[in-house]
Amino acid sequence: MVTKIRRIVSRLPTHIADIKENPRWLPMFTLGRVMLFRKLAWRLNAPPAQLDLTNTLFPEVDTEQVAERLRRDGLFQGFRLPADISSEISSFARRTPCFGNFDRKLELLARDHRAAEFATGRAILTGHFFERVLDCEAARRLQQDPLLLQIAQNYLGGEARVTATRLWWSFPTERASDYDLHFASQNRFHFDLDDWRMIKYFFYIEAVDQDSGPHLYVLGSHRQRLLRHQFTLLVGQSSEDIERIYGREAIVELTGAQGFGFVEDPFGFHTGSLARSGPRLALEIAFGVSEKLHRRFHGEPVVRSLDC
Ligand SMILES: O=C(O)CCC(=O)C(=O)O
């Protein structure tokens, strides 16, 4: 209980910053976790536009089928990035310094991860590129792909737009504490409460197996929620609870070759996992229906003080 209260209190500066930037965020944050209000918000969507898909990187993908799967399962897997796009993003990430544990003062190259942990005496679970991701032309091309927007519009409605783009490493470490895992969204099931309606695309820029921090998603959990998971201040729930309620068979572990991609409705329960054998490099592109929050646009999840 004390840990839960601590977690809620430590998030307060972040919530205050979000409300200051966009006061409309408050009703979403308070009511958006309750199915009744969420369903009402889904009724307000505008019809999707018919976009020109000539220049998509994914000509083989059927946009209606993806939207259908999202409605049913909350998840569609089976995107495949062209090899030159994933190679370009991978070499960008290997030569560009990232920020460890979301901390702008902890800058490192991925290959120096062990040395940085040793030098700081801290577990470093993630390395984010924040706005630097937009220096990578291949990542920008993907962010602007018309097919990704078409799927977002088919599922979320005509208001759908890009609300976040983040590129980050998940590093293997032996020293992760409970707090570190929560902060990095690893081994901790949660749902996202960033918008009334949203989806997230994930692309594995390098191959991901069971030991390199695969993403997990709970099928169907975006449309079924116990009352106690709606009327709660916390978005996180224990793995035991999730397994008991949805069944082990509903939990999908997403592994794949270089360039593998999937899209999910992040109101469903999901989590990253702690990498054990090697780092994971992932690119996430989120679409929502509300004005984007600047800090969150590149994945900065929290602010650390009230004077923001
Ligand atoms: O690292 C992951 O796979 C999880 C990411 C996540 O939980 C999120 O984007 O909300």
The ligand as a Gaussian input file, in Angstrom:
#p B3LYP/6-31G(d) Opt

LIG

0 1
 O        9.012000      -1.560000     -23.997000
 C        7.911000      -2.033000     -24.250000
 O        7.754000      -2.987000     -25.010000
 C        6.691000      -1.466000     -23.549000
 C        6.375000      -0.092000     -23.956000
 C        5.156000       0.412000     -23.247000
 O        4.729000      -0.121000     -22.265000
 C        4.461000       1.572000     -23.743000
 O        4.869000       2.153000     -24.748000
 O        3.451000       1.957000     -23.115000

